[in-house]
């Protein structure tokens, strides 16, 4: 799952090189917000819980 996520980010960055200057800021904000949203929704995959009392 993570390799598909990183592949999508790399493709977004590469395509971003060919976007006109006027749209680069807006597209950058959209990409960053979508990455943050994805990580926020799937935080357990990116930040696995460490052992403790909460995981019993």
N, C-alpha and C positions, 0 to 999 in steps of 0.2 A: 504494500500500500504506500509506503513512504517513497519508494522509487518512482511511482507514478506521480506523486506530489512534486518531487524534486524535478522530474522531467517536465511537468507542466510549468514550473517556475522558470526553468532554463529556456523553454520555448517562448514564454512570455517576454523574457528579457531580450532574446534574439529578435523577436518580432518588433519589440520596442525600439530597436535601432533604426527601423525603417518607417517609423511613424513621423509625420510632419511635426516640426518644432511646436506648432500651436497646440497640438493635442498631447504632447509628451507629459506635461504635468498632470493633466486629468487622468490619463491612462495609468501613470505611476501611482497615483492615489487609489485608483480602483484596484490595481493589482495588490498593493500593500494591504488595503482593507479586506480584500478577499482572502489573502493569506492569513491575516490575523483572525478573521472569522473562522476559517477552516481549522486553525490550530485551537481556537477557543472551543469549538464544538467537539473536537477530537483530542482534547488535552490529555486524556488518559493514555493515548497511543504515544504522544510525544514526551509526556512527563509521567512515567509509571510510578505508582505509589510505592514508597519504600516501606519496609516492615515497621510495625508499630501496633499500638493498641487499637487504632481505628479500623484495622483491616481484619478483624477476627470474625 
